[in-house]
């Protein structure tokens, strides 16, 4: 008798079946950390045909662990022997599509993708590959299909919550409605989940969150109410002070707009050079208007 724990790899072969439809599937499981109890709880076989059959007809009513092994290679050899003996490819009762042996494990240097020259060639071919709009559409539809399979395989529809899932579920319903074969049972489950999410009460808006147009937040507006703007003559930083006793040395009354705060001397020098280039290209009328605005600002500051 084999004794195994959750951290061990316990390869095993299994048989699942739907007695009502007389359909069967024989497979092997040898992934890292696998256990016999995984079958139909966290592991739903690696066959896409089985996944589709589960979506159409539900979960199998027959789930059997046929044999447990000490090594991966023993499990692969036994699976190949059983499939070949029963000739499942020619048997319409089985969902298996081949009798061949599972591919051998390629670890370390035996794996071609581990070699630098092979990885370089794969990278170059991927860069040269042209992905047109038709191919992109097919890839996106394939991803949606796989997401639907995972959604039902993990039974997410039983406890799905949150309004952010509504868009995702609508996408699933549209995809299933476009198929040639109608998936009535799946669509009905999705629509029930959509109705439950749509009618769910809305959560209260989080408190103390900045919202609305800029300057309309009560907390921020009240903090500036009754204060006056001052700027640092060295760093050009702007702040609001409510009392004269709060004003530190080196600060003058006024607001410098469109000037980044806490700039280094190098950055302020670059800004000055950029302004010089703009002024060199302006005509006499623009220069006159700019100087008038500058003198008006100085007079206002002197009056205050």
Residue frames as qw, qx, qy, qz and C-alpha x, y, z in Angstrom:
[[0.000, 0.887, 0.461, 0.000, 0.00, 0.00, 0.00],
 [0.418, 0.392, -0.009, 0.820, 1.34, 3.43, -0.99],
 [0.293, -0.762, -0.395, 0.421, 1.39, 6.21, 1.59],
 [0.372, 0.423, 0.215, 0.798, 1.42, 9.71, 0.12],
 [0.161, -0.619, -0.375, 0.672, 1.09, 13.28, 1.35],
 [0.334, 0.880, 0.270, -0.202, -0.01, 16.54, -0.23],
 [0.002, -0.844, 0.399, 0.358, 3.54, 17.45, -1.28],
 [0.493, -0.195, 0.795, 0.295, 4.32, 14.11, -3.04],
 [0.481, 0.339, -0.470, -0.658, 3.78, 13.23, -6.68],
 [0.529, 0.028, 0.825, -0.196, 1.48, 10.20, -6.86],
 [0.311, 0.213, -0.609, -0.698, 0.92, 9.17, -10.50],
 [0.465, 0.203, 0.798, -0.324, -2.31, 7.29, -11.16],
 [0.130, -0.116, -0.710, -0.682, -4.64, 6.17, -13.93],
 [0.338, 0.271, 0.544, -0.718, -8.37, 6.79, -13.78],
 [0.010, 0.316, 0.817, 0.482, -11.63, 6.04, -15.54],
 [0.264, 0.304, 0.351, -0.845, -14.60, 8.41, -15.71],
 [0.015, 0.230, 0.856, 0.463, -17.93, 7.73, -17.38],
 [0.451, 0.089, 0.114, -0.881, -21.45, 8.89, -18.09],
 [0.282, 0.115, 0.952, -0.037, -23.67, 5.81, -17.82],
 [0.464, 0.620, 0.410, -0.482, -26.69, 7.64, -19.23],
 [0.479, 0.760, -0.249, -0.362, -24.82, 8.42, -22.47],
 [0.959, 0.001, 0.212, 0.189, -22.52, 5.35, -22.35],
 [0.454, 0.794, -0.239, 0.326, -19.43, 7.55, -22.75],
 [0.827, -0.493, 0.004, 0.272, -16.07, 6.86, -21.06],
 [0.338, 0.845, -0.334, 0.244, -12.60, 8.30, -20.77],
 [0.895, -0.323, -0.054, 0.304, -9.41, 6.60, -19.54],
 [0.298, 0.859, -0.216, 0.356, -6.44, 8.79, -18.63],
 [0.758, -0.150, -0.341, 0.536, -3.33, 9.26, -16.54],
 [0.164, -0.956, 0.020, -0.242, -2.26, 11.98, -14.10],
 [0.836, -0.121, -0.170, 0.507, 1.41, 12.53, -13.14],
 [0.147, 0.825, -0.058, 0.542, 1.83, 16.27, -12.54],
 [0.334, 0.220, -0.594, 0.698, 3.94, 17.56, -9.68],
 [0.209, -0.055, 0.534, -0.817, 2.04, 17.33, -6.40],
 [0.613, -0.096, -0.442, -0.648, -0.84, 15.34, -7.93],
 [0.298, -0.090, 0.840, -0.445, -3.02, 13.08, -5.78],
 [0.024, -0.273, -0.916, -0.294, -5.75, 10.57, -6.68],
 [0.022, 0.655, 0.647, -0.389, -8.35, 12.67, -4.90],
 [0.022, -0.401, 0.177, 0.899, -7.73, 15.52, -7.39],
 [0.025, 0.179, 0.798, 0.574, -9.80, 13.90, -10.11],
 [0.186, -0.619, -0.602, -0.470, -13.02, 15.86, -10.68],
 [0.404, -0.780, -0.351, 0.323, -12.32, 18.09, -7.69],
 [0.130, -0.819, 0.205, 0.520, -9.38, 20.19, -8.89],
 [0.102, -0.345, 0.756, 0.547, -8.36, 18.22, -12.00],
 [0.691, 0.431, 0.326, -0.480, -10.81, 17.68, -14.86],
 [0.814, 0.211, 0.430, 0.329, -8.53, 15.75, -17.27],
 [0.216, -0.494, 0.329, 0.775, -6.37, 17.39, -19.93],
 [0.268, 0.301, 0.781, 0.477, -8.76, 16.57, -22.78],
 [0.200, 0.126, -0.052, -0.970, -10.65, 19.44, -24.41],
 [0.462, -0.186, -0.703, -0.508, -13.25, 16.92, -25.63],
 [0.414, -0.386, -0.766, 0.305, -13.95, 15.90, -22.03],
 [0.066, -0.257, -0.278, 0.923, -14.20, 19.56, -21.00],
 [0.346, 0.004, -0.356, -0.868, -16.78, 20.19, -23.71],
 [0.499, -0.259, -0.799, -0.214, -18.69, 17.03, -22.80],
 [0.280, -0.347, -0.656, 0.610, -18.85, 18.17, -19.16],
 [0.130, 0.189, 0.043, -0.972, -20.26, 21.52, -20.26],
 [0.466, -0.038, -0.541, -0.699, -22.91, 19.82, -22.41],
 [0.710, -0.236, -0.624, -0.226, -23.90, 16.86, -20.23],
 [0.608, -0.718, 0.142, -0.308, -22.69, 17.66, -16.72],
 [0.160, -0.621, 0.754, -0.141, -20.19, 15.91, -14.47],
 [0.564, 0.116, -0.798, -0.177, -19.60, 12.13, -14.83],
 [0.765, -0.453, 0.085, -0.450, -21.40, 9.79, -12.46],
 [0.972, -0.108, -0.036, 0.203, -18.59, 7.18, -12.55],
 [0.131, 0.862, -0.439, 0.217, -15.18, 8.24, -11.20],
 [0.968, -0.235, 0.025, 0.086, -12.68, 5.44, -10.55],
 [0.073, -0.789, 0.606, 0.070, -8.97, 5.36, -9.66],
 [0.936, 0.225, -0.230, -0.141, -7.73, 2.32, -11.58],
 [0.888, -0.031, -0.187, 0.419, -4.08, 2.08, -10.52],
 [0.235, -0.954, 0.183, 0.031, -1.46, 3.98, -8.47],
 [0.836, 0.376, -0.173, 0.361, 2.24, 4.01, -9.42],
 [0.648, -0.583, -0.015, 0.491, 5.62, 4.76, -7.89],
 [0.325, -0.330, 0.354, 0.813, 7.03, 6.61, -10.93],
 [0.421, 0.587, -0.020, -0.691, 5.85, 8.71, -13.85],
 [0.263, 0.380, -0.764, -0.450, 7.26, 6.38, -16.50],
 [0.097, 0.128, 0.980, -0.116, 5.39, 3.39, -15.05],
 [0.356, 0.548, 0.493, -0.574, 2.13, 5.34, -15.22],
 [0.372, 0.587, -0.331, -0.638, 2.74, 6.36, -18.85],
 [0.137, 0.228, -0.927, -0.264, 3.59, 2.81, -19.93],
 [0.187, 0.280, 0.898, -0.282, 0.52, 1.38, -18.21],
 [0.403, 0.592, 0.224, -0.661, -1.79, 3.97, -19.78],
 [0.343, 0.494, -0.583, -0.546, -0.43, 3.20, -23.24],
 [0.016, 0.062, -0.997, -0.046, -0.86, -0.56, -22.64],
 [0.290, 0.424, 0.736, -0.442, -4.50, -0.20, -21.55],
 [0.408, 0.627, -0.007, -0.663, -5.46, 2.16, -24.38],
 [0.267, 0.407, -0.757, -0.436, -3.83, -0.09, -26.97],
 [0.093, 0.072, 0.988, -0.104, -5.44, -3.23, -25.56],
 [0.318, 0.556, 0.632, -0.436, -8.93, -1.69, -25.62],
 [0.291, 0.243, 0.553, 0.742, -8.29, 0.13, -28.93],
 [0.042, 0.638, 0.501, -0.583, -10.21, 3.17, -27.72],
 [0.062, 0.342, -0.343, -0.872, -9.75, 5.03, -31.02],
 [0.257, -0.097, -0.793, -0.543, -12.05, 2.57, -32.80],
 [0.196, -0.466, -0.833, 0.224, -14.50, 2.34, -29.89],
 [0.080, -0.604, -0.293, -0.737, -17.28, 4.95, -30.10],
 [0.590, -0.700, -0.403, 0.011, -17.96, 4.67, -26.38],
 [0.628, -0.423, -0.094, 0.647, -14.61, 6.26, -25.48],
 [0.144, 0.982, 0.073, -0.097, -13.78, 9.96, -25.77],
 [0.521, -0.533, 0.451, 0.491, -10.03, 9.22, -26.13],
 [0.584, 0.760, -0.081, -0.274, -8.68, 10.19, -29.53],
 [0.477, 0.617, -0.625, 0.034, -5.43, 8.18, -29.58],
 [0.957, -0.258, -0.130, 0.016, -3.84, 4.99, -28.32],
 [0.587, 0.536, -0.376, 0.475, -0.31, 6.34, -28.26],
 [0.656, -0.365, -0.417, 0.512, 1.94, 6.52, -25.24],
 [0.161, -0.975, -0.096, 0.120, 2.27, 9.81, -23.37],
 [0.522, 0.727, -0.291, 0.339, 5.39, 11.74, -24.46],
 [0.756, -0.196, -0.379, 0.496, 8.50, 11.11, -22.35],
 [0.302, -0.927, -0.099, 0.200, 9.57, 13.73, -19.84],
 [0.632, 0.501, -0.067, 0.587, 12.27, 16.00, -21.25],
 [0.482, -0.860, -0.079, 0.148, 14.16, 17.49, -18.34],
 [0.506, -0.622, 0.309, 0.511, 17.32, 19.59, -18.20],
 [0.033, -0.506, 0.568, 0.648, 19.48, 19.45, -21.33],
 [0.287, 0.225, 0.902, 0.232, 17.16, 16.88, -22.93],
 [0.256, 0.797, 0.481, -0.261, 14.56, 19.61, -23.43],
 [0.536, 0.394, 0.306, 0.681, 15.36, 21.39, -26.74],
 [0.050, -0.899, -0.232, -0.368, 13.79, 24.65, -25.51],
 [0.619, -0.740, 0.022, 0.264, 16.47, 24.86, -22.79],
 [0.687, -0.003, 0.261, 0.678, 19.28, 25.24, -25.34],
 [0.063, -0.636, -0.012, 0.769, 20.32, 28.80, -26.17],
 [0.022, -0.161, 0.635, 0.755, 20.47, 28.29, -29.95],
 [0.049, -0.449, -0.862, -0.230, 16.97, 26.77, -30.05],
 [0.095, -0.739, -0.487, 0.455, 15.51, 29.58, -27.94],
 [0.086, -0.483, 0.245, 0.836, 17.14, 32.13, -30.23],
 [0.020, -0.099, -0.781, -0.617, 15.56, 30.53, -33.32],
 [0.095, -0.609, -0.786, 0.048, 12.15, 30.41, -31.64],
 [0.110, -0.690, -0.231, 0.677, 12.45, 34.10, -30.74],
 [0.039, -0.300, 0.473, 0.828, 13.38, 35.09, -34.31],
 [0.061, -0.301, -0.852, -0.423, 10.49, 33.12, -35.80],
 [0.103, -0.688, -0.649, 0.309, 8.05, 34.70, -33.35],
 [0.071, -0.599, 0.022, 0.797, 9.21, 38.18, -34.39],
 [0.029, 0.148, -0.656, -0.739, 8.79, 37.34, -38.08],
 [0.080, 0.434, 0.897, 0.020, 5.31, 35.95, -37.58],
 [0.168, -0.160, -0.206, -0.951, 2.63, 38.17, -39.12],
 [0.050, 0.396, 0.834, -0.382, -0.55, 38.38, -37.05],
 [0.111, -0.292, -0.436, -0.844, -3.43, 39.67, -39.19],
 [0.435, -0.188, 0.231, -0.849, -6.82, 40.80, -37.92],
 [0.829, -0.069, -0.387, -0.398, -8.48, 37.45, -38.68],
 [0.661, 0.061, -0.668, 0.336, -5.91, 35.57, -36.63],
 [0.001, 0.194, -0.491, 0.849, -6.23, 38.07, -33.77],
 [0.646, -0.174, -0.026, -0.743, -9.99, 37.57, -33.77],
 [0.844, -0.031, -0.523, -0.118, -9.63, 33.78, -33.70],
 [0.445, 0.137, -0.657, 0.593, -7.16, 34.00, -30.81],
 [0.249, -0.199, 0.342, -0.884, -9.48, 36.28, -28.82],
 [0.783, -0.128, -0.205, -0.573, -12.44, 33.96, -29.41],
 [0.758, 0.053, -0.632, 0.152, -10.37, 30.98, -28.32],
 [0.179, 0.178, -0.594, 0.764, -9.43, 32.78, -25.09],
 [0.530, -0.181, 0.126, -0.819, -13.10, 33.55, -24.38],
 [0.848, -0.042, -0.439, -0.295, -13.98, 29.90, -24.94],
 [0.595, 0.090, -0.672, 0.432, -11.27, 28.75, -22.54],
 [0.102, -0.208, 0.432, -0.872, -12.42, 31.31, -19.95],
 [0.722, -0.167, -0.113, -0.662, -15.96, 29.93, -20.18],
 [0.817, 0.002, -0.576, 0.027, -14.67, 26.38, -19.67],
 [0.366, 0.130, -0.619, 0.683, -12.68, 27.46, -16.62],
 [0.351, -0.259, 0.169, -0.884, -15.65, 29.44, -15.33],
 [0.844, -0.171, -0.165, -0.482, -17.92, 26.38, -15.28],
 [0.760, 0.127, -0.599, 0.218, -15.18, 23.89, -14.42],
 [0.262, 0.126, -0.586, 0.756, -14.32, 25.79, -11.23],
 [0.248, -0.657, -0.711, -0.025, -18.06, 26.33, -10.53],
 [0.198, -0.015, -0.163, 0.966, -17.53, 30.11, -10.27],
 [0.301, -0.396, -0.411, -0.764, -21.23, 30.70, -11.05],
 [0.553, -0.494, -0.666, 0.080, -22.20, 29.37, -7.62],
 [0.461, -0.690, -0.292, 0.476, -20.62, 32.17, -5.59],
 [0.415, 0.341, 0.196, 0.820, -19.85, 34.97, -8.05],
 [0.186, -0.842, -0.379, 0.335, -20.17, 38.46, -6.56],
 [0.287, -0.490, 0.184, 0.802, -19.28, 42.01, -7.52],
 [0.505, 0.755, 0.234, -0.346, -20.70, 44.25, -10.24],
 [0.052, 0.690, -0.569, -0.445, -17.41, 44.19, -12.20],
 [0.371, -0.039, 0.911, 0.175, -18.35, 40.64, -13.37],
 [0.550, 0.592, 0.416, -0.417, -21.40, 41.87, -15.29],
 [0.386, 0.732, -0.376, -0.417, -19.43, 42.86, -18.40],
 [0.057, -0.377, 0.915, 0.133, -17.58, 39.54, -18.39],
 [0.436, 0.239, 0.840, -0.217, -20.78, 37.50, -18.12],
 [0.536, 0.694, 0.146, -0.458, -22.43, 39.47, -20.93],
 [0.230, 0.634, -0.652, -0.346, -19.42, 38.69, -23.12],
 [0.229, -0.114, 0.967, -0.020, -19.82, 34.97, -22.34],
 [0.523, 0.477, 0.606, -0.364, -23.55, 35.04, -23.21],
 [0.459, 0.739, -0.180, -0.458, -22.89, 36.81, -26.54],
 [0.062, 0.485, -0.841, -0.234, -20.21, 34.26, -27.42],
 [0.320, 0.089, 0.935, -0.126, -22.48, 31.29, -26.67],
 [0.527, 0.607, 0.382, -0.456, -25.38, 32.81, -28.64],
 [0.358, 0.707, -0.417, -0.446, -23.16, 33.12, -31.73],
 [0.242, -0.279, 0.920, 0.134, -22.34, 29.40, -31.79],
 [0.453, 0.027, -0.675, -0.582, -24.01, 27.04, -34.25],
 [0.525, -0.323, -0.787, 0.031, -25.07, 24.68, -31.47],
 [0.320, -0.708, 0.032, -0.628, -27.09, 26.54, -28.80],
 [0.398, 0.028, -0.761, 0.511, -25.79, 26.10, -25.26],
 [0.420, -0.632, -0.333, -0.560, -29.16, 26.64, -23.61],
 [0.744, -0.530, -0.367, 0.174, -28.24, 25.25, -20.19],
 [0.574, -0.110, -0.133, 0.800, -25.06, 27.33, -19.89],
 [0.020, 0.423, 0.200, 0.884, -26.78, 30.51, -21.13],
 [0.542, -0.660, -0.397, -0.337, -29.55, 30.05, -18.58],
 [0.718, -0.440, -0.293, 0.453, -27.02, 29.73, -15.73],
 [0.395, 0.072, 0.020, 0.916, -25.20, 32.87, -16.89],
 [0.187, -0.548, -0.319, -0.750, -28.43, 34.84, -17.18],
 [0.646, -0.650, -0.399, -0.018, -29.41, 33.86, -13.63],
 [0.634, -0.299, -0.161, 0.695, -26.02, 35.04, -12.37],
 [0.185, 0.302, 0.196, 0.914, -26.42, 38.30, -14.36],
 [0.389, -0.668, -0.390, -0.500, -29.86, 38.94, -12.86],
 [0.697, -0.575, -0.332, 0.270, -28.53, 38.32, -9.35],
 [0.524, -0.125, -0.031, 0.842, -25.61, 40.72, -9.85],
 [0.033, 0.445, 0.309, 0.840, -27.78, 43.41, -11.48],
 [0.498, -0.687, -0.352, -0.396, -30.29, 43.38, -8.61],
 [0.669, -0.262, -0.437, 0.541, -27.62, 43.35, -5.88],
 [0.191, -0.959, -0.183, 0.103, -27.66, 46.45, -3.63],
 [0.502, 0.691, -0.196, 0.481, -24.99, 48.98, -4.42],
 [0.664, -0.303, -0.372, 0.574, -22.24, 49.36, -1.87],
 [0.133, -0.959, -0.155, 0.194, -21.98, 52.76, -0.14],
 [0.524, 0.747, -0.173, 0.370, -19.46, 55.15, -1.63],
 [0.710, -0.163, -0.361, 0.583, -16.17, 55.15, 0.34],
 [0.233, -0.952, -0.165, 0.114, -15.82, 58.08, 2.72],
 [0.335, -0.792, 0.291, 0.419, -13.06, 60.71, 2.49],
 [0.637, 0.142, 0.549, 0.521, -12.43, 60.00, -1.18],
 [0.027, 0.460, -0.183, -0.869, -11.73, 62.88, -3.54],
 [0.357, 0.448, 0.788, 0.225, -14.54, 63.09, -6.08],
 [0.217, 0.894, 0.356, -0.165, -16.19, 65.53, -8.40],
 [0.496, 0.775, -0.017, 0.392, -14.62, 68.39, -10.36],
 [0.606, 0.030, -0.322, 0.727, -11.37, 69.83, -9.17],
 [0.028, 0.221, -0.202, 0.954, -11.83, 72.46, -6.46],
 [0.591, -0.377, -0.278, -0.657, -15.31, 71.20, -5.50],
 [0.674, -0.206, -0.671, 0.231, -14.17, 68.91, -2.70],
 [0.412, -0.861, -0.140, -0.262, -15.30, 70.40, 0.64],
 [0.797, -0.491, -0.008, 0.352, -12.29, 69.18, 2.57],
 [0.616, 0.104, 0.176, 0.761, -9.75, 70.69, 0.18],
 [0.076, 0.716, 0.269, 0.640, -11.71, 73.91, -0.41],
 [0.517, -0.834, -0.158, -0.106, -12.13, 74.64, 3.32],
 [0.772, -0.336, 0.019, 0.539, -8.41, 74.19, 3.91],
 [0.423, 0.198, 0.212, 0.858, -7.73, 77.09, 1.50],
 [0.118, -0.828, -0.453, -0.308, -10.67, 79.26, 2.58],
 [0.334, -0.941, -0.039, 0.026, -9.51, 82.65, 3.93],
 [0.705, -0.393, 0.275, 0.522, -5.86, 82.02, 3.07],
 [0.332, 0.887, -0.186, -0.261, -3.52, 83.85, 0.72],
 [0.925, 0.271, 0.015, 0.266, -0.99, 82.46, -1.76],
 [0.211, -0.868, 0.406, 0.194, 2.72, 83.00, -1.23],
 [0.900, 0.391, -0.137, 0.140, 5.69, 81.78, -3.25],
 [0.708, -0.520, 0.212, 0.428, 9.29, 80.99, -2.36],
 [0.289, 0.894, -0.219, -0.262, 11.59, 83.35, -4.27],
 [0.164, -0.563, 0.785, 0.199, 14.30, 80.64, -4.49],
 [0.298, 0.022, 0.949, 0.096, 12.44, 77.39, -5.21],
 [0.345, -0.019, -0.405, -0.847, 9.31, 79.01, -6.78],
 [0.208, -0.298, -0.928, 0.086, 7.15, 76.77, -4.56],
 [0.331, -0.381, -0.137, -0.853, 3.61, 78.03, -3.84],
 [0.277, -0.290, -0.858, 0.321, 1.61, 77.59, -0.62],
 [0.316, -0.698, -0.327, -0.553, -1.46, 78.99, 1.16],
 [0.325, -0.059, -0.613, 0.718, -0.97, 80.73, 4.54],
 [0.267, -0.748, -0.570, -0.211, -3.80, 81.92, 6.80],
 [0.427, -0.877, -0.092, 0.200, -1.77, 83.98, 9.26],
 [0.326, 0.874, -0.312, 0.179, 1.16, 86.33, 8.84],
 [0.475, -0.654, 0.576, -0.121, 3.00, 84.52, 11.61],
 [0.903, 0.059, 0.425, 0.032, 3.06, 81.38, 9.48],
 [0.633, 0.764, -0.097, 0.079, 4.96, 82.99, 6.59],
 [0.806, -0.328, 0.118, 0.478, 8.65, 81.90, 6.70],
 [0.117, -0.750, 0.288, 0.584, 11.57, 84.05, 5.55],
 [0.168, -0.248, 0.742, 0.600, 12.19, 84.27, 1.80],
 [0.213, 0.492, 0.830, 0.154, 8.52, 84.06, 0.83],
 [0.081, 0.127, -0.107, -0.983, 6.64, 86.75, -1.14],
 [0.506, 0.418, 0.523, -0.544, 2.94, 87.37, -1.73],
 [0.486, 0.488, -0.389, -0.612, 1.57, 86.03, -5.01],
 [0.845, 0.089, 0.517, -0.103, 0.89, 82.90, -7.05],
 [0.075, 0.519, -0.680, -0.512, 3.22, 81.64, -9.78],
 [0.846, 0.261, 0.300, -0.355, 1.12, 79.60, -12.19],
 [0.873, 0.481, -0.086, -0.004, 2.26, 76.87, -14.58],
 [0.210, 0.703, -0.630, 0.253, 5.60, 76.53, -12.80],
 [0.827, -0.148, -0.539, 0.056, 6.58, 73.11, -11.34],
 [0.515, -0.804, 0.187, -0.231, 7.25, 73.14, -7.60],
 [0.742, -0.517, 0.409, 0.126, 10.48, 72.10, -5.89],
 [0.794, 0.583, -0.052, 0.164, 12.56, 72.38, -9.06],
 [0.731, -0.330, 0.108, 0.587, 16.34, 72.23, -9.01],
 [0.022, -0.753, 0.177, 0.634, 18.37, 75.18, -10.33],
 [0.216, -0.152, 0.776, 0.572, 19.18, 73.17, -13.47],
 [0.186, 0.542, 0.807, 0.146, 15.49, 72.68, -14.27],
 [0.039, 0.868, 0.284, -0.405, 14.67, 76.35, -13.63],
 [0.159, -0.550, 0.453, 0.683, 17.53, 77.30, -15.97],
 [0.212, 0.155, 0.848, 0.460, 16.07, 75.10, -18.72],
 [0.119, 0.753, 0.639, -0.102, 12.64, 76.68, -18.23],
 [0.069, -0.808, 0.022, 0.585, 14.20, 80.14, -18.49],
 [0.187, -0.302, 0.664, 0.657, 16.00, 79.23, -21.71],
 [0.197, 0.429, 0.843, 0.259, 12.77, 77.88, -23.21],
 [0.056, 0.855, 0.413, -0.308, 10.97, 81.12, -22.34],
 [0.151, -0.640, 0.309, 0.687, 13.78, 83.14, -23.98],
 [0.216, 0.029, 0.798, 0.562, 13.36, 81.19, -27.25],
 [0.124, 0.679, 0.722, 0.046, 9.63, 81.86, -27.23],
 [0.058, -0.864, -0.175, 0.469, 10.14, 85.58, -26.57],
 [0.243, -0.418, 0.507, 0.713, 12.70, 85.91, -29.36],
 [0.145, 0.225, 0.819, 0.508, 10.15, 84.64, -31.88],
 [0.075, 0.734, 0.633, -0.235, 7.22, 86.84, -30.77],
 [0.284, 0.601, 0.289, 0.689, 6.25, 90.01, -32.66],
 [0.096, 0.250, -0.265, 0.926, 5.99, 93.55, -31.25],
 [0.559, -0.405, -0.185, -0.699, 2.29, 93.33, -30.42],
 [0.851, -0.299, -0.431, 0.003, 2.66, 90.13, -28.35],
 [0.547, 0.070, -0.420, 0.721, 5.70, 91.55, -26.61],
 [0.147, -0.367, 0.101, -0.913, 3.77, 94.70, -25.67],
 [0.734, -0.400, -0.264, -0.480, 0.85, 92.66, -24.25],
 [0.815, -0.156, -0.475, 0.292, 3.19, 90.43, -22.25],
 [0.343, 0.166, -0.353, 0.855, 4.98, 93.41, -20.69],
 [0.391, -0.421, -0.045, -0.817, 1.66, 95.05, -19.80],
 [0.840, -0.357, -0.359, -0.196, 0.52, 91.89, -17.99],
 [0.699, -0.006, -0.447, 0.558, 3.86, 91.69, -16.17],
 [0.095, 0.274, -0.241, 0.926, 3.69, 95.33, -14.93],
 [0.596, -0.432, -0.188, -0.650, 0.06, 94.93, -13.86],
 [0.850, -0.259, -0.450, 0.095, 1.04, 91.88, -11.77],
 [0.502, 0.090, -0.394, 0.764, 3.87, 93.79, -10.10],
 [0.191, -0.375, 0.072, -0.904, 1.56, 96.68, -9.23],
 [0.756, -0.408, -0.316, -0.403, -1.03, 94.34, -7.70],
 [0.792, -0.156, -0.462, 0.367, 1.63, 92.69, -5.54],
 [0.272, 0.210, -0.293, 0.892, 2.89, 96.09, -4.34],
 [0.437, -0.431, -0.088, -0.785, -0.63, 97.18, -3.39],
 [0.852, -0.356, -0.346, -0.166, -1.18, 93.96, -1.41]]
